[in-house]
Amino acid sequence: MADLRTPDDVIRASGVSTLPDYTELVRFTDSPGFSARRDYPPWSELSRVLTGRGKPDICCLIHFGISQSQAAGGVRKMRFGTSRFSRWGQNRFPGEYDFSDPDCPTPESVHLLKRAPKPKDLTFDDGEFFYDTADGQFYDEDGRPVTGKQILDYLYDYHCRTLGRWFRIRSRVRDIYEHGVRRLLKDVQRAAGWLLEHGYDIQPTIPQKDYRFLFHTFGFADFRRLSDDKGTHFFGFESSKRSLFSNILLLAITCVAAYRYLPRWGFFRAVYHNAPLTTAALVFAFLGLDQAVPFVLKAIVCGVSRLRPMTLFFIRKVKL
């Protein structure tokens, strides 16, 4: 049984050390696997980002790993990743350049890098490839045997195809959509919180001005009604000035809508023509609005607070 338990085992099995295109191997310290670097193809603008020595600074970084867990039959899942990598910037802050250093990109290359199309960082974990410990062979998802070079070339080519114009257009549209969703949820949550505070004197335990408001997962217990010593009364029901105004405004809108759209027969006709029933209906509607509207606004804040974390980091499947 040819199992892969160390980074060196994975390097030998993949044959990457014999491939001249894949250089600067780095062994993983926490799992069997390695990373390798390969320069971008000549047609890419990134290949023209050169150092003072005339060597490429930007390359494709490929992560090649084997899952430590083993499925039935000795099959082990493989994990891969590709990303854009700067040799100069690996141990420096973004935008930190020393043009007197020959290993630093030239000023022209820095300008070129700013406007050059950027590839997408990709993660491959859908079972595109796996390793069979029984015969020491890599296989693709269709069960065909493949070599380490074929896997590396597949990862590299897939990564480079994200530089294509149509992919970048689709990606840009998706970025705009995702940004719009994030902004919409943020504005809805803030608007509901503002209405609770200024319409019903109900505040969340975390103020809206606190940055934690946008990241906290709220529950109904996270809201409190502010006391109002100068509260007003509506048919014996004590209410704050803000909630009284809000409820009366909503009650007026409800009455106009009911008069305009509800039928005038049966029970509704009796209410229209009977002062005590009309008064009772108004009081009931007032009490209902005072309970229902804050409940709905709280539910919006709580619901959005659970949705927003899922939109912070969209997982996007890339099909080319």
C-alpha positions in Angstrom: 0.0 0.0 0.0 1.5 3.3 -1.1 0.2 5.9 1.3 1.2 9.5 1.4 1.9 10.6 4.9 4.5 13.4 4.6 5.1 16.3 2.2 8.1 14.5 0.7 5.8 11.5 -0.1 3.4 13.8 -2.0 6.3 15.5 -3.8 7.7 12.2 -5.0 4.3 10.9 -6.0 3.5 14.0 -8.0 6.9 14.2 -9.7 6.9 18.0 -9.3 10.6 18.1 -8.6 11.3 16.9 -12.1 9.1 19.5 -13.8 11.0 22.6 -14.8 7.9 24.8 -15.0 7.1 24.3 -11.3 9.7 25.8 -9.0 10.3 27.1 -5.5 8.7 24.2 -3.7 7.5 24.8 -0.1 6.5 21.8 2.1 3.4 22.1 4.2 4.0 21.9 7.9 0.6 20.8 9.1 -0.5 18.3 6.4 0.9 16.2 3.5 1.4 18.5 0.6 3.4 21.3 -0.9 3.1 24.6 -2.8 4.8 25.3 -6.1 5.1 28.4 -8.3 4.8 28.9 -12.0 5.2 32.1 -14.0 2.3 33.3 -16.0 2.1 32.7 -19.7 3.7 35.2 -22.1 0.4 36.5 -23.4 -0.5 37.7 -19.9 0.3 41.2 -18.8 1.4 39.8 -15.5 4.3 38.1 -17.2 5.7 41.5 -18.0 5.9 42.6 -14.3 9.6 42.4 -14.0 12.2 43.0 -11.2 15.3 45.1 -11.6 17.1 41.9 -12.5 14.7 41.4 -15.4 13.0 38.4 -13.8 9.2 37.9 -13.3 7.9 39.0 -10.0 4.3 37.8 -10.2 3.6 34.1 -10.5 0.8 31.5 -9.9 1.0 29.9 -6.5 -0.4 26.3 -6.5 -1.3 24.4 -3.3 -1.2 20.7 -3.7 -2.4 18.7 -0.7 -3.8 15.3 0.4 -6.5 14.9 2.9 -5.4 13.3 6.1 -8.6 11.3 6.4 -9.0 8.2 4.4 -12.3 6.9 2.9 -13.3 3.3 2.5 -11.1 1.4 0.1 -8.0 3.4 0.8 -9.2 6.4 -1.2 -7.9 9.8 -0.1 -9.4 13.1 -1.2 -7.2 15.8 -2.6 -7.3 19.6 -2.0 -5.9 22.3 -4.2 -5.7 26.0 -4.5 -4.4 28.6 -6.9 -3.6 32.3 -6.3 -1.7 35.2 -7.6 1.6 35.6 -5.8 4.3 38.4 -5.7 7.8 37.2 -4.9 8.7 40.7 -3.7 5.6 41.3 -1.7 5.6 38.0 0.2 7.2 39.5 3.4 6.2 43.1 2.9 3.3 45.4 3.3 1.2 46.1 0.2 2.6 49.0 -1.7 6.0 48.8 -0.1 8.7 49.2 -2.8 12.4 49.9 -2.8 13.4 50.5 -6.4 17.0 50.6 -5.4 16.7 46.8 -4.7 17.3 44.7 -7.8 14.7 42.2 -6.5 12.0 44.9 -6.4 9.7 45.4 -9.4 10.6 48.4 -11.6 8.4 51.5 -11.5 7.1 50.6 -14.9 6.2 47.2 -13.7 4.3 48.6 -10.7 2.3 50.8 -13.0 1.6 47.9 -15.3 0.5 45.7 -12.4 -2.1 48.3 -11.2 -3.9 48.2 -14.5 -3.3 44.6 -15.6 -6.2 42.1 -15.3 -6.0 40.0 -12.1 -6.8 36.2 -12.0 -9.2 34.8 -9.4 -8.0 32.9 -6.4 -9.5 29.4 -6.7 -10.1 26.5 -4.3 -10.6 23.0 -5.7 -12.3 20.8 -3.2 -15.2 19.2 -5.1 -13.5 15.9 -5.7 -11.8 16.7 -9.1 -9.0 14.3 -8.2 -8.3 11.7 -5.6 -5.5 9.3 -4.6 -5.8 5.6 -4.3 -3.5 4.1 -1.7 -4.1 0.6 -2.9 -2.1 1.1 -6.2 -0.4 4.5 -5.5 -2.1 6.2 -8.4 -3.9 9.6 -8.9 -7.3 9.5 -10.5 -9.7 12.2 -11.8 -13.4 12.4 -10.9 -14.3 10.0 -13.8 -11.9 7.3 -12.5 -9.2 7.8 -15.1 -5.6 7.6 -14.0 -3.7 10.8 -14.2 -0.2 12.0 -13.4 1.0 14.7 -11.0 1.9 16.9 -14.0 -1.6 16.5 -15.5 -3.1 17.7 -12.2 -0.7 20.6 -11.9 -1.3 21.7 -15.5 -5.0 21.5 -15.0 -4.9 23.7 -11.9 -2.6 26.2 -13.7 -4.6 26.4 -16.9 -7.9 26.7 -15.0 -6.4 29.6 -13.0 -5.1 31.4 -16.0 -8.4 31.1 -17.8 -9.9 33.5 -15.2 -7.8 36.2 -17.0 -10.1 35.9 -20.0 -12.3 39.0 -20.9 -15.7 37.3 -20.7 -14.9 35.7 -17.4 -13.8 39.1 -16.0 -17.1 40.7 -17.3 -19.2 38.0 -15.7 -17.1 38.2 -12.5 -17.6 42.0 -12.4 -21.4 41.7 -12.8 -21.4 39.1 -10.0 -19.3 41.5 -7.8 -21.8 44.3 -8.3 -24.7 42.0 -7.4 -23.0 40.7 -4.3 -22.1 44.3 -3.2 -25.7 45.3 -3.8 -27.0 42.4 -1.6 -24.6 43.3 1.2 -25.6 47.0 1.0 -29.3 46.2 0.9 -29.2 44.0 4.0 -27.1 46.6 5.8 -29.5 49.4 5.0 -32.6 47.3 5.9 -31.1 46.4 9.2 -30.2 49.9 10.1 -33.6 51.3 8.9 -35.5 48.7 11.0 -33.3 49.6 14.0 -33.9 53.3 13.4 -37.7 52.9 13.3 -37.6 50.9 16.5 -35.7 53.5 18.3 -37.3 56.6 17.0 -40.8 55.3 16.4 -41.3 53.1 19.5 -38.5 53.9 22.0 -37.1 50.4 21.6 -33.3 50.1 21.5 -31.1 47.0 20.8 -28.6 46.2 23.5 -25.9 47.2 21.0 -26.3 50.8 19.7 -26.5 51.3 16.0 -23.4 53.6 16.2 -21.4 50.7 17.6 -19.6 48.7 14.8 -20.7 45.5 16.5 -24.3 46.3 15.5 -23.6 45.0 11.9 -22.0 41.8 13.1 -24.0 40.7 16.1 -26.6 38.0 15.7 -29.7 39.5 17.4 -32.5 37.7 19.3 -35.7 39.1 20.6 -34.2 39.3 24.1 -31.6 41.8 22.8 -34.1 44.7 22.7 -35.4 46.9 25.5 -38.1 49.6 25.7 -36.9 52.9 27.1 -38.9 54.3 30.0 -40.9 57.5 29.5 -41.9 59.3 32.7 -43.9 61.7 30.6 -45.8 59.1 28.7 -49.3 59.8 27.3 -52.5 57.8 27.5 -54.7 56.5 24.7 -58.1 55.3 26.1 -56.3 54.3 29.3 -53.3 52.7 27.5 -50.0 54.3 28.6 -47.6 54.9 25.7 -44.6 57.0 25.0 -44.9 60.1 22.9 -43.0 58.6 20.1 -45.0 55.3 19.9 -48.2 57.2 20.4 -47.5 59.3 17.3 -46.3 56.3 15.3 -49.3 54.3 16.2 -51.8 57.1 15.5 -50.1 57.7 12.1 -50.3 54.0 11.2 -53.9 53.9 12.6 -54.9 56.8 10.3 -53.3 55.1 7.3 -55.1 51.8 8.2 -58.5 53.6 8.6 -58.1 55.3 5.2 -57.1 52.0 3.6 -60.0 50.1 5.3 -62.5 52.7 4.3 -61.2 52.7 0.7 -60.8 49.0 0.1 -62.9 46.9 2.6 -66.6 46.1 1.8 -69.4 48.0 3.5 -71.7 45.2 4.5 -72.3 42.8 7.3 -69.9 43.3 10.3 -68.0 46.2 8.7 -71.2 48.1 8.0 -72.2 47.6 11.7 -68.9 49.0 12.8 -69.2 52.0 10.4 -72.6 52.9 11.8 -72.1 52.3 15.5 -69.9 54.7 17.6 -69.1 52.3 20.4 -68.0 49.6 17.9 -66.0 52.1 16.0 -64.3 53.2 19.2 -63.6 49.6 20.2 -62.2 48.8 16.8 -59.9 51.9 17.0 -58.6 50.9 20.4 -58.1 47.3 19.3 -56.2 48.4 16.2 -54.1 50.8 18.2 -53.1 48.0 20.7 -52.5 45.6 17.8 -50.2 48.0 16.0 -48.3 48.8 19.1 -47.5 45.1 19.5 -47.3 43.9 15.8 -45.2 46.7 14.3 -42.3 46.5 16.8 -42.5 42.7 16.6 -42.1 42.8 12.8 -39.2 45.3 13.0 -37.4 43.2 15.6 -37.9 40.1 13.4 -36.4 42.0 10.5 -33.3 43.0 12.5 -32.9 39.5 13.9 -33.4 37.9 10.5 -31.0 40.2 8.6 -28.4 39.7 11.4 -28.4 36.0 10.6 -28.3 36.6 6.8 -25.5 39.2 6.7 -22.6 36.8 7.8 -23.5 34.5 4.9 -23.1 37.4 2.4 -19.8 38.7 3.8 -17.9 35.9 2.0 -19.8 34.5 -0.9 -18.7 31.1 -2.1 -18.6 31.3 -5.9 -18.3 28.2 -8.1 -16.2 29.0 -11.2 -17.2 27.3 -14.4 -15.0 27.9 -17.4 
